[in-house]
Amino acid sequence: MSEPVTVKGRGVVGGCAEGEALVADAMLSFWGEVDPVQGTVIAVGHPLEGCCLRGRVLVIRSTKGSSATPMVLGLAKLEGNAPVAFVNLEVDSLAALGCIVNSIPMITDLERSPFEFIRTGDRVRVDADRGIVEVTARG
């Protein structure tokens, strides 16, 4: 197993979580592009189409704002299908609100672009309280 890479950032929504990374240098709308009951990305042609968000650290450019984002995230969490944390390049205020009300850590403004060092399947630990992302590359 490789040595973990630790990068500093800015915690947007506090908390700590760990999970397998799900990565796409793309935006994602939770309204209409995510099925919260199944926990999958349903946007046709999206790089994450068909992928399950359950228990994953979602590493994306940003969410596409919709006032339904907090509600869809809440439903996904109730169904056990929400991401455990967000690592975003940009912050959408509605996603931040969704993370706040659903206790999902969110971090942004990393020292390096997350797309340079995080790959789908890597193990990622987000400590948004301390502003740290720790990545262990998958075997």
N, C-alpha and C positions, 0 to 999 in steps of 0.2 A: 504494500500500500504506500502511496506517495505521501510526502509531507504536506500538511495543510497550508493553504495560502490564506493569509489574513489581510483584509483590506478595510480601511476606515471609511465611514460614510456619515450621513446624518439621519438619525432616527426620526421618522415622521410620526409613527404610532408605536408606542413603547411595547416592550415584551420580548420574549425569547422563544424561538421555535427552531426545529431542525427537521429536515426531510430531504427527499431526493429532488434535485432541481428539474424544472420544466422550463426550457429556455427558448425564446423567440425574440429576435430583434424586430418586433412588430407591436402594434397597438391591439387591444382587445376590449370589446364592449361586453359587459356582463348582461346587458339587455339585448336579447336576440342572438347573441353569439355563444352563450353558455347555457347549457341545460342544467339547472341547479339540482334537479331531482336525480339525474344520472351522474352529474359532476363532470360532464364532458364538454369540450369545445365543439360547437355544432356549426360554426361559420364555415361555409363552403369556400375552399381555397385558402383558408387561413393556415399558416405554417403549423399550428397546433391542432388542426381539425382532427377530431376523433380522440384526442388525448384526454386523459382523466386528470382533474385538478386535485382530487382527494389526497390529502396528506403531503402535497408537493409544495416546494418553495417556487413560486411563480416569478420568473425573471423575464420581464418584458420591458419594452420601451415605456409604455404607459397604458392606462385604460382610456377608452373613449367615453367621455362623460355622458351619463344619463342619470336622471334623478332616481331611476330604479336600481342603480348599482348597489346601494346599501341593502335594499330589499332582496335582491337576487343573491347577494353574498350571504345575507341572513338565512334565506331558505336553503342555500347550499350547506351552510354550517349546521342547520337543524337536521338536514339529511345525512350529515357526516361526509359531505363532498366538497368542502371548501379547501382552498389552499391553506397551509399552515402559516405562510408568511409571503410578503411581496418584496421583491427587490426591483425597484423601478428606476429608469433613467430620468424620467420626468414624473411629476406628481399631479394627478388629477384630484381636485378637491373632493369630488363625490366618492372616489375610491378611498381616499383618506378617511372620509366620514364612515364609509362602509366598514373599513378596518377598525375604526374607533368603536363603533357600536357592536361589532362582532369580535372584539379582542383579538385581532389578527395583526401581528407586528408588520410594520412597513419601514423600509429604509431606502434612501436615495443619496444622490451626490457622492457616490463612491470615488475614491482617489483615481480609479481606473474604470473604464467602461466594463460593466459586468460581462459583456459579450466577448471580451478579450480572454477571460479566464474561467468562466463558468459554462459548463456544457450540460445538456440534458443527461440525467443519470448521476451526476456528481452529488456527493453528500454536502449539504449546505446548512450551516448553523447561522441564524440571524439573531444578533443581540442588539435590538434597536435601542435599548436603554443606554448602552455604551457606544452605539454607533459602529458596530463591528460585524463584518461578514467573514465567516471562516469556511473555506471550500476545500474538500478533500476529493481529488479526482477519483472517479470510479476505476476499479481494478483494470 
